[in-house]
């Protein structure tokens, strides 16, 4: 990791490296108990296929904060060309072991090693919660940069009635240093719009078994290219 990257990235990487094995044991099949998330992944897959350029090889989609790789595998099962990106090298190693036929890379969603306008969609389930408020608009601008016009984004995050920040110093018996940002759907919607992404649907569900906070789920997209966009790109929303 580059020395000039923000401190929150180093702390998050080291924390998830420390808990990777236990986190994987508890999370690898969590989608089995999350019917709404499964339904939205299926809707995302349909939107990604609809937005893909006609008569061309389907563009890849990225699962950002891919962790154990279970969401990446679900997207693959839905027929999408997909790869996972995670900040934690240990998480990536475990995902590769569990899903050897899929691609996983170490990287950060805040600075993706990808050319402009190459992705057919992005999923980030419960992985933006460690990004501080001051970095959110830049994060979503980065997603805008790598997405093809019209390509969808699916976000999920723990939420509540107000924006809050909590610091976690221990998890699964390991010392960690994680700041968790609980945000309302309205707050994240505002940051998405600042990053040039249009929000197309919002949902807020009650906590399920073993959960303590409501879960927000947002569908967004990079705006489609308009007739005045000579290079096929747009920098604003709408």
N, C-alpha and C positions, 0 to 999 in steps of 0.2 A: 504494500500500500504506500502511495506517495506521501512524503512527509508534509506536503502542503494541503492534504485533504482535511476536511473538518474533523474535529475531535469526536463528534458523535458517531462518525463512521467507524473510527478505531474502536471505540467502546462497544458499539453494537457488534462488530465483527468478533472481538475477543469474547464477548459474553455468549454469543451463539456458538462459537467454537467450544466453549466450556460445557454447554448443555446439549450439544448436538445429539448425542446418543439417546439421552432421556427424552428430549423433545421429539425425536423421530419415533421412539417407541409409543409415545402417547398421541401422535398426530398422524401417523402414516395412513390410517383408514378413517379419519374423522369425517370425511365427506359422506360416509354411510349414514351419519346422524344429522346431516344438514340438507334437508330436501330443498329449501329455498335456494341455497347456494348452488346445488346441482342443477336446478331449473334455470338459474341465471347463467350458469356456464353453458348450458345448451342453447339459450337465447343468444349469448355472446358468439358462440360458434356459428349460428345461423346469420347473425349480423356480419361477422367477418367474411363469410362466404359471399354474402350479398354485396359487400363493399369491394371485394377483390376485383382487379382489372379483368375484363373479359378477354378470352383467347390468350391467356398468359399463364405461366406457372404460378400456382397459388403462392402468395407471399407468406413468409413465416410469421407466427405470432410468438410473443414472449411472455413467459410467466416470471414476473419480477418479485424477488423474495421467495424463490421457489422452495426453499427449505428441503423437506424430505422427498419432494418430487411428486407427491400424490396429485396435486392440481395439474401439473404438467402432464402426468399420465392420463388424467381424465380428459384433458383437451385433445391428447393424441387419440384416445378412444372415440372422441367425437369427430374424428376425421380431419383434424387440423395439423398442418406442419408446425411443430412447436418446439421451443427450447426453453430451458430454465436458466435464470441468472440469480445468484445469491451472493451476499457479501461474505459469508462464512465458508472458508475452504473445507472445513470438516463437514458442513452440511452438504456441500457439493459432492464430496467423496461418498457420503452415505447415499445420496440420491442416485449417483452413478451406479453404486453397488445394487440398489434396489431396482433400478430401471436401466439396465445396461444398454438397451437399444435406443434410448433417448439421449439428447444432448443437454449437458449442464455446464455452465461456465461460472467462474468466480468473477464478480464485478459488482458495480453499484448502480442502482437505478438513477442516481443523481448525475452520472456521467457515463452514458452507455457508449461502448466502443463499437458503434454502428454508423453507417452512412446515413445521410438524410433520406427521409421518405422511403424506407425499405421494409417496414413492418406492416403486416395486415391486421394487427390488433395487439393489445396489451392487457394482461390480467395482473392485478396486484391485490391478492386477498390477505388482509390483515398484516401488510408489510409496510404501510406508510406511517404507522403509528410511532415509529422511532425517529421520524424526520421532524426537526423543529419547525415552528411556524415560519421563521425567517427564511427557510429553504424551500417551502412548499411551492410557491409560484415558479421558482427556477426549476424545481423537479418536474412540474407539469409542462413547463416550456420545453424541457428536454424530451418528454414523451411526445409532445407535439412535433418536435424536430424529426424524430425517427419514424413517425407514423406516416403512412400513405394518406392522402386526402380521403375523408370519409370513413377511415378505419376506426373501429370501436375500442373503448377502454372500459374495463369492469374493475371497480374498486370495492373493497369491503373493509370496514374498520369498526372497532369498538367505539360506541358513541354515548351520548347522554344529553341532558337538558342544557348543559352549559359546557364550555371548553374547560378542560382541566389537564394538569400535568402531574404524573406520579413517578417517583423514582423507585426502581426495584433493585435491591442490593443482594438478593438471594433467590435462587430458583433451583428446584430439584437437588438441593443440598450443595449447590455450587455458588461461590461468590461471583456476582455479576454487577454490572453498572449500566442499567438501562433506564433511559427516560421514556416514558410512555405518554403519548399525547392523545387524550380522548377529545374528539371534536364533534360538533353537531354537523349534520348533513349540509346545513346552510353555510357553515364556515368553509367546509371542503369544496362545496360548489363555487364559492367565491374565488378560492385559490385556483380551481380548475379554469375558470373563466379568465383570470389574470394570465394563466399560462396559454391561453388561446384555444381551449377545448370547450365544446358545447356539451352541457349536461342534458341528456334526453330522458332519463328516468331516475327516480329516487324512491328508496324503500327504507323503512325502519322497522325491524322486527324485535319482539320481546326477547329477553335472554332465554336460552334453552337450558336443558339439563347441564349442570356443571359450569354455566356461564353466569357472570355477575352483572354484566352491562348490556344494554341494547346493542344491536348490530345494525350499522348503516350499510346499504349497498347502493352504489351509484353506477349508472351506465352513462358514458360520455362518448364523444368522438372528436376526431380532428374534422373541422368543417370540410365539406366537399369542395373541390376546386370549382371556382366560378369562371364564367366566360372571360373575365378580365384578368385572370391569373395566368399570365403568359408562361410561367415556368411550372405551373401545376401546383403552386404552393400558396398558402395564405398564412398571415401572421396574426390575424385577429379572430375573434369569435363572431359568430353570426352568419 
